[in-house]
Amino acid sequence: MSPTDAPASWLATLLPATVVLDAAPPEFAEPFPFDLDRWPVILADCILSDGRHMVLGDDGGPHHVWQRHVSRSRSLAYIIVRDDAIETRRRAAQRLDRRLGGAAPSQRVGAFRPTPFQRRRLNLLLDILDLTQTPDERPTSYEIARRLIYRNATIGRGQEWKSSTERRRTLRLIGQARRLMTGDYRSLLRGVVKG
């Protein structure tokens, strides 16, 4: 299945800010008016074999929703899995519930928001990956340092470069960028920045 048909961000196991909805037990009262079709901005909407997946636009950040049971005749319940991301899951459900209740958008709860420093560092790691993944050329650590990390600084060459703190930092950043690509990105989806 293509990423357009089933984006990885809809996998609630990988993105705990995804709000999971399912049918409430039949003993519960009349269905609460819960019409997601009337949401002002629907960024993505897809019905798959496991239910309906939506990304709802909001001033406070998007809401990722997985509605496992699509019948309108039953009340819906939030499913909050008890795992290491329970607080993120709880905050995401609370944030959506507040908006459905008419509250103003909130950026305090819900999705992960990196600090300006974290955002710059993550952008640097992505730039390093872009440069190292270019099929035409494989830049050396010195070229990566000169082009991306120490753009406006003078860094030594030869033996001076090999024993420098700049080289050690560059190699650490290259390693961190590769780890981010091969799996650490999942911790970002959980709201945890490593390094």
Protein Blocks (a to p, Z undefined) as FASTA:
>chain_A
ZZklmgfklmmklmmmbccdddddfkbccdddddfklpmbafbdcddfkbccdddddfkb
pcddddfblcfkbccdddddddfklmmmmmmmmmmmmmmnopacdfkgccddddfklmmm
mmmmmmmmmmmmpmkbccdfklmmmmmmmmmbccdehjllmmpmklmmmmmmmmmmmmmm
nommmmmmnopaeZZ
